[in-house]
Amino acid sequence: MVDRSLLDAPVAGAELFSLDPEVVHLNHGSFGACLRPVQRAQDQRRARLEGATMRYFVREWQGELDAARAAVAAFVRADADGLVFVPNATTGVATVLASLRLAPGDELLATDHTYRACRLALDRVAATAGAKVVIAELPWPAPSAAAVTAAIVGAATPRTKLLLLDHITSATALVLDAAAIIAALAARGIDTLVDGAHAPGQLDLDIGALGAAYYVANGHKWLCGAKGGAFLWAKADRRAGLHPLVTSHGFAPSYGPANRFWAEHDWTGTHDPSPYLVLPEAIAILDTAADGTRGRWAAVRARNHALVTAGRARIADRLGAGAMAPDALHGAMAVIPVQLPAGATGIAVERQLLEAGWEVPVIDGPRGQALVRISAHLYNHLAEYDGLAVALAAAGVTGARGQA
């Protein structure tokens, strides 16, 4: 049980984050917020690289990358042999989709809550192969995890080759029962690619236990790592056919580490590896309490969940809004259904709020329902959500009906 007094003040602020104090940051979900110590560590890695580039890339880089890989794999409980770094989760999704061998008439399954960029990638791959994208419409409002699972599993057919599944939906902040969905489709011979962009740091993630064929995730969001630090993981029997988007020296068996999956994906040309190398430091910092003891991640997740659900309730009460899903289907993000002023668009209201110092997305959600999505991390506190409710009301935003 979370001590409710922890919601009234930030757990960490200026000493850990570089956030502008003149802005209220309630959109951690989109771009994250990098920790100050991680920024310093990244600067140190870059200085070493630029100080002796050949020495660094020939002698030092691979060992440091392997150590970072092992630490990240341990945190998400995945087999390190199948984990490689990518710039962002969308790149990871594109990498997997490019590896598919599709035939005309094959189907790729997604939901109407799928992240837009990845949905567009599905469309492009399907069009090239003469395949079809099938969209499972989720119940909205979402009454339960079981109802959402049934909608996804029920949309699969004998032609389905792959499900692209958001572990936590971006626009609607729903935590899906990935394990149940993956198991149901695997029993029918269907692979699942999980877009876990928001999952590490919001969920107690155990990739090895999920059973997915592929899993991609970001480190810059809830782990508060540097921008450009994400990973792609694949099951052992999927790795040989999973090639990076860029073919480089690692494709040749004479180059790189013995693990050929690593060799191909680790080196796709000269790049700045610092976002990958400092990700373990971000994980460790957020795991460490003020007294130096480790093991804080469970408390961080619980506090952020309690804060965002309390904040959602405060805003909904002020605006007269309903709920789109039970609190149990949210992690550290939640949405409030709203009615925008006559003639206004979500992006116009979003920009109006930005000008007033409020960072929060106003989204055109499923079925055309306008949504305000809020986030919670250690630098947030309950009064900020009260303030947002006032700012929304001042912008002419009112609540809309959610669950009955």
ChimeraX attribute file (.defattr): number of C-alpha atoms within 10 A of each C-alpha:
attribute: neighborCount
match mode: 1-to-1
recipient: residues
	/A:1	7
	/A:2	14
	/A:3	9
	/A:4	11
	/A:5	8
	/A:6	16
	/A:7	21
	/A:8	13
	/A:9	15
	/A:10	14
	/A:11	15
	/A:12	14
	/A:13	15
	/A:14	13
	/A:15	9
	/A:16	17
	/A:17	18
	/A:18	14
	/A:19	16
	/A:20	10
	/A:21	10
	/A:22	9
	/A:23	13
	/A:24	20
	/A:25	22
	/A:26	24
	/A:27	19
	/A:28	21
	/A:29	24
	/A:30	17
	/A:31	13
	/A:32	22
	/A:33	24
	/A:34	22
	/A:35	25
	/A:36	19
	/A:37	18
	/A:38	23
	/A:39	20
	/A:40	12
	/A:41	20
	/A:42	22
	/A:43	14
	/A:44	13
	/A:45	19
	/A:46	16
	/A:47	12
	/A:48	13
	/A:49	19
	/A:50	12
	/A:51	11
	/A:52	10
	/A:53	15
	/A:54	12
	/A:55	13
	/A:56	15
	/A:57	13
	/A:58	9
	/A:59	11
	/A:60	13
	/A:61	17
	/A:62	17
	/A:63	10
	/A:64	16
	/A:65	19
	/A:66	19
	/A:67	13
	/A:68	19
	/A:69	24
	/A:70	18
	/A:71	19
	/A:72	25
	/A:73	23
	/A:74	14
	/A:75	18
	/A:76	18
	/A:77	16
	/A:78	22
	/A:79	17
	/A:80	18
	/A:81	19
	/A:82	20
	/A:83	25
	/A:84	25
	/A:85	27
	/A:86	24
	/A:87	18
	/A:88	20
	/A:89	26
	/A:90	19
	/A:91	19
	/A:92	29
	/A:93	23
	/A:94	17
	/A:95	18
	/A:96	23
	/A:97	22
	/A:98	17
	/A:99	14
	/A:100	14
	/A:101	10
	/A:102	19
	/A:103	14
	/A:104	12
	/A:105	14
	/A:106	19
	/A:107	22
	/A:108	24
	/A:109	25
	/A:110	24
	/A:111	22
	/A:112	17
	/A:113	22
	/A:114	22
	/A:115	21
	/A:116	12
	/A:117	12
	/A:118	21
	/A:119	18
	/A:120	12
	/A:121	17
	/A:122	23
	/A:123	16
	/A:124	15
	/A:125	19
	/A:126	21
	/A:127	13
	/A:128	11
	/A:129	15
	/A:130	14
	/A:131	22
	/A:132	21
	/A:133	22
	/A:134	19
	/A:135	17
	/A:136	20
	/A:137	16
	/A:138	17
	/A:139	17
	/A:140	16
	/A:141	18
	/A:142	19
	/A:143	16
	/A:144	15
	/A:145	18
	/A:146	13
	/A:147	12
	/A:148	22
	/A:149	20
	/A:150	16
	/A:151	16
	/A:152	21
	/A:153	18
	/A:154	12
	/A:155	15
	/A:156	22
	/A:157	16
	/A:158	10
	/A:159	14
	/A:160	22
	/A:161	21
	/A:162	23
	/A:163	25
	/A:164	23
	/A:165	25
	/A:166	26
	/A:167	25
	/A:168	28
	/A:169	23
	/A:170	22
	/A:171	24
	/A:172	28
	/A:173	25
	/A:174	26
	/A:175	22
	/A:176	20
	/A:177	17
	/A:178	21
	/A:179	16
	/A:180	17
	/A:181	23
	/A:182	23
	/A:183	18
	/A:184	17
	/A:185	22
	/A:186	16
	/A:187	9
	/A:188	12
	/A:189	13
	/A:190	21
	/A:191	20
	/A:192	23
	/A:193	23
	/A:194	26
	/A:195	27
	/A:196	24
	/A:197	28
	/A:198	30
	/A:199	25
	/A:200	21
	/A:201	25
	/A:202	25
	/A:203	21
	/A:204	14
	/A:205	16
	/A:206	16
	/A:207	21
	/A:208	15
	/A:209	10
	/A:210	18
	/A:211	19
	/A:212	25
	/A:213	21
	/A:214	24
	/A:215	29
	/A:216	29
	/A:217	26
	/A:218	32
	/A:219	32
	/A:220	28
	/A:221	25
	/A:222	28
	/A:223	26
	/A:224	26
	/A:225	30
	/A:226	27
	/A:227	21
	/A:228	19
	/A:229	23
	/A:230	27
	/A:231	25
	/A:232	26
	/A:233	28
	/A:234	25
	/A:235	18
	/A:236	13
	/A:237	10
	/A:238	14
	/A:239	18
	/A:240	11
	/A:241	12
	/A:242	18
	/A:243	16
	/A:244	24
	/A:245	16
	/A:246	12
	/A:247	14
	/A:248	16
	/A:249	15
	/A:250	21
	/A:251	19
	/A:252	12
	/A:253	13
	/A:254	11
	/A:255	14
	/A:256	17
	/A:257	15
	/A:258	10
	/A:259	11
	/A:260	19
	/A:261	23
	/A:262	20
	/A:263	22
	/A:264	25
	/A:265	24
	/A:266	21
	/A:267	20
	/A:268	16
	/A:269	12
	/A:270	7
	/A:271	7
	/A:272	12
	/A:273	23
	/A:274	23
	/A:275	25
	/A:276	26
	/A:277	25
	/A:278	25
	/A:279	26
	/A:280	23
	/A:281	21
	/A:282	23
	/A:283	22
	/A:284	16
	/A:285	19
	/A:286	21
	/A:287	18
	/A:288	14
	/A:289	14
	/A:290	9
	/A:291	6
	/A:292	9
	/A:293	9
	/A:294	13
	/A:295	13
	/A:296	15
	/A:297	20
	/A:298	13
	/A:299	14
	/A:300	21
	/A:301	21
	/A:302	17
	/A:303	22
	/A:304	26
	/A:305	25
	/A:306	23
	/A:307	27
	/A:308	28
	/A:309	22
	/A:310	17
	/A:311	26
	/A:312	28
	/A:313	21
	/A:314	20
	/A:315	24
	/A:316	23
	/A:317	13
	/A:318	16
	/A:319	21
	/A:320	16
	/A:321	22
	/A:322	20
	/A:323	21
	/A:324	25
	/A:325	23
	/A:326	16
	/A:327	17
	/A:328	12
	/A:329	19
	/A:330	22
	/A:331	25
	/A:332	28
	/A:333	32
	/A:334	29
	/A:335	28
	/A:336	27
	/A:337	27
	/A:338	24
	/A:339	19
	/A:340	22
	/A:341	13
	/A:342	8
	/A:343	6
	/A:344	12
	/A:345	14
	/A:346	18
	/A:347	13
	/A:348	13
	/A:349	20
	/A:350	20
	/A:351	16
	/A:352	15
	/A:353	20
	/A:354	15
	/A:355	11
	/A:356	13
	/A:357	16
	/A:358	22
	/A:359	19
	/A:360	22
	/A:361	24
	/A:362	25
	/A:363	22
	/A:364	16
	/A:365	17
	/A:366	17
	/A:367	9
	/A:368	8
	/A:369	17
	/A:370	21
	/A:371	25
	/A:372	24
	/A:373	22
	/A:374	27
	/A:375	28
	/A:376	29
	/A:377	29
	/A:378	20
	/A:379	19
	/A:380	24
	/A:381	21
	/A:382	20
	/A:383	14
	/A:384	17
	/A:385	24
	/A:386	16
	/A:387	15
	/A:388	21
	/A:389	22
	/A:390	15
	/A:391	17
	/A:392	23
	/A:393	15
	/A:394	11
	/A:395	15
	/A:396	13
	/A:397	20
	/A:398	19
	/A:399	22
	/A:400	20
	/A:401	17
	/A:402	18
	/A:403	13
	/A:404	8
